Amino acid sequence: MPIQVREARETDIGEIFAIRTSVAENHLSLEQLAEIGITPEAVATMIAEGPCVWVAEIDRVPVGFSIVRNETGCVFGLFVRADHEGRGAGRLLLERAERHLFAKFDEIWLETEIGSRAYTFYERAGWLPVEKRDRGLMKFVKARSVASDS
């Protein structure tokens, strides 16, 4: 079953929130997401404003998504359903987000929890931990390389 990564559509919003609230690590409820401004309306606006949200599908079923902040060069979120972890969807979503951001930025960044599986995932993908942040987070950066330019 090949994984397809495509730009998100407004019709994906329900699945995006279902995936986001299904994860064990860095879990947030719909209410907690809304408290920090992540609502279906906010995601609809992101999707409408241009490429910044991607969905990974297997057999046309969404299994993961990534979101970037075009204005800051940040990989804002990347989540995969637990029953699809380790199959490559996260890697493909991260590569798509990186390609998109490196078209505009020489260095991109993200934050993730120290000690999480995501922390290891990003290190393996060539991201460098550079700064401890509040709430047990680590800022990672990745610089555009010659290989990224092609």
C-alpha positions in Angstrom: 0.0 0.0 0.0 1.8 3.1 -1.2 1.6 6.3 0.8 0.4 9.4 -1.0 1.1 12.9 0.3 -1.1 15.7 -1.0 -2.2 19.2 0.0 -5.0 19.1 2.5 -8.6 20.1 1.5 -11.2 21.6 3.7 -13.0 18.2 3.7 -9.9 16.8 5.5 -10.4 18.9 8.6 -12.4 16.3 10.5 -9.8 13.6 9.9 -7.0 16.0 10.8 -8.5 16.6 14.2 -9.3 12.9 14.6 -5.6 12.1 14.0 -4.4 15.0 16.2 -6.5 13.9 19.2 -5.7 10.2 18.7 -2.0 10.4 19.5 -0.6 9.2 22.9 2.5 11.5 23.0 1.8 15.2 23.0 -1.9 14.5 23.3 -4.3 17.4 23.4 -8.1 17.3 23.4 -10.3 19.3 21.1 -10.9 21.7 24.0 -7.2 22.1 24.7 -6.5 22.7 21.0 -9.2 25.3 20.9 -7.7 27.1 24.0 -4.5 27.6 22.0 -6.3 28.8 18.9 -6.3 25.5 16.9 -9.8 25.2 15.7 -11.4 23.8 12.6 -12.0 27.4 11.5 -8.3 28.2 12.0 -7.2 25.1 10.0 -9.7 25.9 7.3 -8.1 29.4 7.0 -4.6 27.8 6.8 -5.7 25.5 4.0 -7.4 28.3 2.1 -4.3 30.6 2.3 -2.1 28.3 0.5 0.1 25.3 0.8 0.9 24.7 4.4 -1.1 21.6 5.4 -0.5 18.1 3.9 -2.2 14.8 4.4 -0.7 11.4 4.0 -3.1 8.7 2.7 -3.1 5.0 2.3 -5.8 3.7 0.0 -7.3 7.3 0.1 -7.7 7.1 3.9 -5.8 9.9 5.8 -3.2 8.4 8.2 -1.2 11.6 9.1 -0.7 15.2 8.4 1.8 18.0 8.7 1.4 21.8 9.1 4.0 24.5 8.5 4.0 28.2 9.3 4.9 29.9 6.1 5.7 33.2 7.7 8.2 31.8 10.3 9.7 28.7 8.7 8.3 26.5 11.4 7.2 22.9 11.1 4.2 23.5 13.3 2.9 20.0 13.6 3.3 16.5 12.3 1.1 13.6 13.5 0.5 10.0 12.4 -2.2 7.6 13.6 -0.6 5.2 16.1 -1.7 2.2 14.0 0.3 3.6 11.0 3.5 4.6 12.8 6.8 3.2 11.5 5.5 2.8 7.9 7.0 6.0 6.4 4.1 8.4 6.5 5.8 10.7 9.0 9.0 10.7 7.0 7.2 11.6 3.8 5.2 14.3 5.5 8.4 15.8 7.0 10.2 15.7 3.7 7.3 17.5 2.0 7.2 20.2 4.8 11.0 20.7 4.5 10.9 21.0 0.7 8.2 23.6 1.0 9.9 25.7 3.7 13.4 25.4 2.2 12.0 27.1 -0.9 11.8 30.3 1.2 14.1 29.8 4.2 17.8 28.8 4.6 17.1 27.5 8.1 13.8 26.0 9.4 12.8 25.0 12.9 10.4 23.1 15.1 9.8 22.2 18.8 9.1 18.9 20.3 9.1 17.3 23.7 12.5 16.3 25.2 12.6 12.5 25.5 9.7 11.8 23.2 9.7 9.4 20.2 9.3 12.5 18.0 12.6 13.9 19.4 14.4 10.8 18.1 12.5 10.9 14.8 13.7 14.4 14.1 17.3 13.7 15.1 17.3 10.7 12.7 16.0 13.1 10.0 19.0 15.4 10.4 17.5 18.0 12.7 19.7 19.5 15.4 18.6 20.2 18.9 19.7 23.7 19.8 17.7 25.2 22.7 15.7 23.9 25.7 12.4 25.7 25.9 9.6 26.0 28.5 7.3 23.1 29.1 10.0 20.5 28.5 10.4 21.3 24.8 13.5 21.4 22.6 13.9 23.7 19.6 15.4 21.9 16.6 16.8 23.5 13.5 17.7 22.2 10.1 19.7 24.2 7.5 19.1 23.9 3.8 21.8 21.9 2.2 23.0 21.7 -1.4 21.0 18.4 -1.7 17.9 20.1 -0.5 18.1 22.7 -3.3 17.5 20.2 -6.0 
